[in-house]
Each structure stands twice: as C-alpha cells, then as structure tokens.
Amino acid sequence: MLKIVLVAGARPNFMKIAPILREMRQHYAKEIHPVLVHTGQHYDENMSGSFFAELGIAQPDYNLEVGSGSHAEQTAAVMVRFEKVCRQEQPDMVLVVGDVNSTIAAGLVAKKMNTCLVHVEAGLRSQDRSMPEEINRLATDAITDIFFTTEKEGTQNLLHEGKEESAVHFVGHVMVDNLFYQLEKLNECDPKDHAMHTLKQRLPDRYACLTLHRPANVDTIEDLQPIVAALQDISKKIPVIFPCHPRTLSKLKAFDLLAGMRDPQGSPDPIPSGIVLMPPLGYNDFLYLWKDAAMVLTDSGGLQEETTALKVPCLTLRTSTERPITLEQGSNILIGRDMGLLKKTVSDLLAGNCKKSSVPALWDGHASRRIVQILTGTNRRRRVP
C-alpha cells in the first residue's frame, strides 16, 4: 500500500487537499494510506471540527501547532516537528500544496530524507521575488519530484526551468474541485437556513465583495489610505461587503480609517450602499455571498481562480499575479495600485461593460481524480535516487 503524507499549513491549503483526500479515501482505500498533517502555521478559530466536516474529511492525523512567527521561525519549526512525523510514518511520498512556508519546509524535510516529493499547484510564477510566496514556489519546485500544474503556463514554466517533461502533469485545479463540491452542498440546502441569508436579503441585486490582507496593501497608511478612499467612492454606487482580516482591521484602526464603514448587525434595514464591515467569514459563508456578487475586489490568490471558474468579474489589487490564465482567459482584471483605474473599472462593470471570459481547460472539478490516478501509477519506491 502506498503511504502518502499530505501537508497543509493554513485554511486555503486544506481546501486544496480536501478533494485529493476524499478521492483517496473513497475510491483508492485499498491502494493508498493517506496521512494528513496540519502544521498549525496559521491559527484559525474557524478551523473547528465543523470546518473539516464541511470539507468532507476527518480532522488531521497530526497537528504540529507551529503558530505564528517570522518566516525563518515558522519554516524552521515546521521542519523540526515534521521530521519527527516522517521518521514515525516512513511515507512513500510527501504531498504539499500551494506556496506557504509549510510547503517549502515540509518539502525540504522530505528531500533531506530522500522521500518522493509531490507539489500540487506547481509552476506558478509572479516574477516578483519581493513576495515571500514566490520564493517558496521557486524553492519548492527546485526540489520536487512530481509536479501537478493548474494551467499550461505553469507547465511551460517548469519545462523552461529544466524539469523533466515526464515528471510534469497538467491536471487542472483542485481548488475548483473544492469550489464545485461546496456549491453542490449549498444547492442541497434551503437558502433560508444559511447564516448569510438575512444579510443577502437586505442587499440589492448588485453588490460587491472585498478581501484585503496583503502587507503591501495594508501595512502602511501611504498604501492603505488611497485604497480606502477609492472604496468609499465605489461604495456610494454599490454596497461593498468586506469580511475584514484581523491584520487589516488592526491597521484600519491604527490609521483611523474606519469612518463610514458600517456594521451590518442589529439592523433589518436594506443596505443600498456603503462599506459593510464584517468579521472574517468561513469558506461557505463567504462563497454564499460572492458567488452572486456583481464583482469581487481582492488581493487574494485563490479568489482570482475561483471567480474565473464561476465567471464573476474579479478586480485584483496587486501589481502582479502568478495566475496569468485568469487574466488572459478568465474574468480577472489586474488593477495594481492605480485607484483611478479601479474606480473606472467598477463604473464600466456597473454600466454592463464586462470583459469576455471563459473557464480554463480542465477546471472541471476532476483534477483530484487525475492526480490520484497518476500517483497510483507512479514508481512506488519510498526513496528517490
């Protein structure tokens, strides 16, 4: 039996791993023994037992409880604790996803122990090495044995970097697998039973959803104030639903930029305009809101892809993206730091001038099946020469 240790360090990682794990346990139980490791890189109070139940998976077999710290502290702590797991489990493969510190940390441990390393969501490149995630992507792919890519440009990046063609597999996107899984679960429920139903009923037909958390956008008043000013202008035309990351909220308070943002709690009145400030939402709660939004404004990576999968216009508040297919083919528009462009693009969307978009190849909800089929057909030796 093939033993595979799957590693996740933050909530979005679990959303990528969950469909792979479901596929392994539901259809390959006699061939694969999966072991799920949560590094605890990010503490998230929403990651309770119900969180894993919503994903259709059991709670992790290991929780390393690494916690917060500098990039070096987190990476080192994950390596020390994950090495003990690998010594105990002796896996045939270690599977990592994405580009967080846990990804490169677990990858380094696997290769130091001469274990086959699998990287899901490999080959993405922003060409911006000031982003810690870009360094993690480059370093992880430098030592990976089996690569699974979400788009053809990711495959081209890896081949250009000298990876063997036989090791690189274009399979589609596991995040889209999870998205479709969650949408199906939402469709099975009565909307009136959903936690966000009352808020949604108070909104007009057209509203926007916003996420904002990257240090480059929120850490200084010089960066954050122009964004907030533009959002205030936009919110006069369309309500902006803003589940606020704790990091961002602390900066908004420190810079005295909360003026005019409203709390939706405690009022049954309609919300025709304004910035609606909310605490962080769970995946399903936020999906219930943004899937029907007129547009999404974000500096997240995953939302660029999920909005493309549902053809929801996405305005990305970043100067670069490692997901170019969402720009070239999908519904994503790169805004950068040009707040004039942001306001103009919102106006264009409200006027009905949307860019034509399509769903990328293999973003069909079956990427996890392709991944597991390939892994079960791969050389199963524990050690890689």
N, C-alpha and C positions, 0 to 999 in steps of 0.2 A: 504494500500500500504506500502511496506517495504522501509523505507528510509535508505540508506547506504551512509555514508561519506567515500570517498576514498582519501587517503593522499599520496602525493608524495613530495619529498624534493629535488630531483635532476633529471637531464635528464634521466638517466637509469631507475629511478622509473616510469616515465611516459611511457616508452616503455613496462614496465610490466603491468601497469594499463590500457593502451590503449585498448588491446584486451578484457579485462574484461568489460570496459566501453562500447565498441562497442557492445558486446554481450547483455549487459543490455538494451541499448537504441534501438537496432534493433529488439530484439526478446522478451524482457520482459518489454516493456514500460508500460504495464498496471499493472504490478506486482511490479516493483521496481522504486523508485525515487532516482537516484544516485546524489550525490553532490561531485564535485571534488575540492579538496583543494591543492593548491601549497604552501608549507611553505616558499619557497624562500630561502631554506638553502644554495643553490649554485646559485650565479648569473651566467647566461649563455646568452651571447648576441645572440647565435644561437637559443634561445628559443623564437622566434617571433611567430606571428600568423601563418606563413607558417609551422613552426615546428609542431604545433598541427594539421594543415591541413594534413600534411604528415602522421600523425598517425591516421587520420580519426576520430578525436574527436574535440569537441569545446574547446575553451580556458577555464581555470579553473573558477569555480564559486567564489572562494576566492583565493587571493594571500596575504599571511601573510608577505611577504617581510622581512624575518628574517635576511638574509645576513650572512656574514662570522663572525667568532669569535671562541673562544675556544670551546671545546666540551661541557663544562658546560654552557657557554654563549648561544650557539645555542640551546641546549636542553631546557634550562630554557625559552628562548624567544619563542620557538615553543609552549611550554606548556601554557604560559600565553596567547598567541594570539589564540591558537587552542581551549582553554577552552571557549572563547567567541563565537567561531563558534558553538561549541557543545551546548552551552546554547541557542543559537538562533535557531539552526536546530532541536535539540532534536532527534538525529538519533536513529534508532533501532540497528544499527551496525556501527562500525568503522572498515574499512579495511585498513591495512598497508601492504607494500611490502618491501622485502629486509632487509637491516641491517644498514641504515644510522641513524644519530642522530634523524632525524624526525620520524623514525619508532618507536623508544622507547619513544620519547617524546609524540607523539600522543597516543601511547598505554597506557601510564601512565594516561593521561587525561581521556581516555575512561573508564579505570577501576576505577579511582577515582570517576567518575560519574556513576559507576555501569552499564556501557553500554557494550554490547557484543563486544568483540574484535576478529577480524579475521586477521590472519597472513598468507599471501601468500609468498611462498618460505621459509617455516618454517623448522626447524630441521637441517639445515646445520651447520656443526661444523668443524673448522680447528684444534681444540685442541691447539690453540695458543692464549693465553689470552693477549699477548702483542699487538694484533691487536684490535683497537677500535671497529671494526665491529663485532668481536667475542663476545665482551661484550654486544653489542647491540642485537645480536642474542639470547644470553642466557637470557638476561633480558626480552626481548620481549616475548619469548616463555614461560617464567615463569609466565606470567600473561594472556596469550592468551586463548580464549575460543574455537575457531575453527581454526584448523591447516590445511593448504594445503601444501603438500610436492611435490618436483620435482623429487625425486628419493627414492628408497626403503630404502636406508641407512638413509635418513632424517627421515623417519617414524620410523625406529628402534631406532634412537637416542632419539626421543620423548617418545617412549614407555619405553625405558630404564630409562628415567628421570622421569617416573611415570605418564605420561599423559594418560588420558582415551582413550582406543582404539576407542571408538565411536566418539571421537572428532577429530581424525587424519585421513586425507583423502589424499591418493596418487592420484594426478590428472595429473601429467606431468608438463610441464614448459611453463608458459605464455610468457617468453622471446622467446621461439621457435615459439609460435603463432605469435608474432610480426615479427620475422625474416621471416617467410613464407609469411606473409602479405606484407612486404616490398619487398621481392623477386618478388612476383606476380606483384607489381606495377612497379618494374624495368623492368620486362619482357614485360610489356604493352607499354613501351616507346621505341622510336628509340634510340639506343645507341649513335648515333651521337649528340643527343640533350643533353646528360648528361654532367654535368660540368667537370667530371673527364675523359671524353672520350679522349681528346687530350693527357693528361698525359699517359693514359693507352696505347695509340697507340705508344708512344715513348719507352715503356718498352719491354724487351724481353719476351719470353713465360714464363720464370720462374723468379719470383721476390718474395721478402719477404715484409711483412708489420710488423710494430713495434708500440707498445704503451708502454709508461713507465712513471709512475707518482707517485708510492707509496713512501712515505717518507723513508722507509728502503732502497730503491734503489737510491734515488736522493738527499737526504738531505745533505750528506757529500761527500767530494771528495774521501775519502777512499772507499766508496761504489760505487760511480758513475764512477770513472775513470776506474776501471777494466772492467766494462760493456761496456763503450765507446770503450776501446781498443779492446775488443773482437768483437764488432760490426764493427769496422774499418777493422779488418781482414776478417770478414764474407763478408763485402760489396765489397771486391776485387773479390769474386766469384759470387756474386749475388746482384743486387741492393736492397737496403733496404728503403722502403717508410716509413717515420717517421713523421706522424702528431704529432706535439710536444705540450704537455700540457704546459700552461703558467708557472706553477710551475717548471717543468723540464727545460724549456728554460732559466728561470732566474738562475737556478743552473749551467747549461752549460756555460752561460756567466760568472758567478761569478768565476767558476773554470777554465775558459779558455780552454774549451773542445770542442769548435765548429770547430776546424781546420779540414778541409777536408769535412765538410758537405756542400752539395750544395743546392742552391735554384732552384727549377725547373722552376720558372717563367722567361719569357723573352727569352727562347731558344727553337727552334724547333728540336734540335738535339736529336738523340736517347740516351737513358740512359742505357748503358750496365753494369754499376757498380756504387758503391759509396752509401753513405747515403744521401737520398733525404729528406731534412728538409722542413717541411710544417707547416702552421698554423693548429690549430685544425679543424677537419672536422665534418660536420654534419653526422648523422647516415647513411643516404642513400649514401652520397658521399664516406664514408669510406667502407661501405658494397660493393659498386660497385668495389672497389679496392681489398679488402681482400678475397672476395668470390672466386676469380680466382687465388689467390696467391699460390705459392709453399709451403709456410709456414707462420705462424703468430708467432711473438715473443711478449710476453705481460706479464704484471704483473696485468692485469685486472681480475676481476672475471667473468663477463658476457661473455667475448670473449672465455673463456675456454669452455663454454657451447655452444655458437653459432658455434664455429669451429667444435665441436663434432657433432652438428646437420647436418653440411654440409661435414663432414669427411675431413676437412682441417687440416693438421698437425699443432699442437699448442705447442710451447715451452714456458713454464711458468717460469718466472724469479722470483720465490718465493720459500721459504723453506717449505711451507705447502699450502694446498688448502682445502677449505671447500666443494669442489665439487669432491669427490673421484671417482664418477662414470665416470668422464671424463678421469681419469687415467686408471681405471680398464677396462672400456668398450670402451671409446671414443678415440679420436685422440690426447689427451693431454699428454705431457711429462713434468714432474716436474724437472726443471733444478737446482733450488736453487741458490746458489752463486758460483757454480763451472763453471767458464768460459771455462775451458778445456772441460768439458762435453758439454757445449753449442756449441763450435766450432766443436767438434766431431759429435754431433747430426746433426748439419747443414750439415756437409760433408756426413754423412750417408744418409740423406734425398736427397741430390743432386745426390747421387750415386744410388738412387732408393730403398734404404732400409727403407721403411716406416713400422711403426707398423700397425698390423691389427686392425681395429676399426669397431664399429657398433653404430647405433643410439639407445640410451636407450629407454626402454619401455615407451609408452605414450608421447613421444616427437614427436607428430604427428600433432600439430597445433590446437588441440581441447581442451587444458587444460582449457581455459576460459569458454567454454561451460559447462564442468563438474563442475567448481567452481560455476557458477551461478545456475545451476540445484540443487546443494546441498544447496546453500544459500536459495533458494526459498522454499525448503522443510524443512528448519530448524525452530525450535521454534521461533516465531516472536516477542516474548515479548521484549520490549525495555530494561528492566532491567534484569540482570542476578543474580540469588540468590548467 
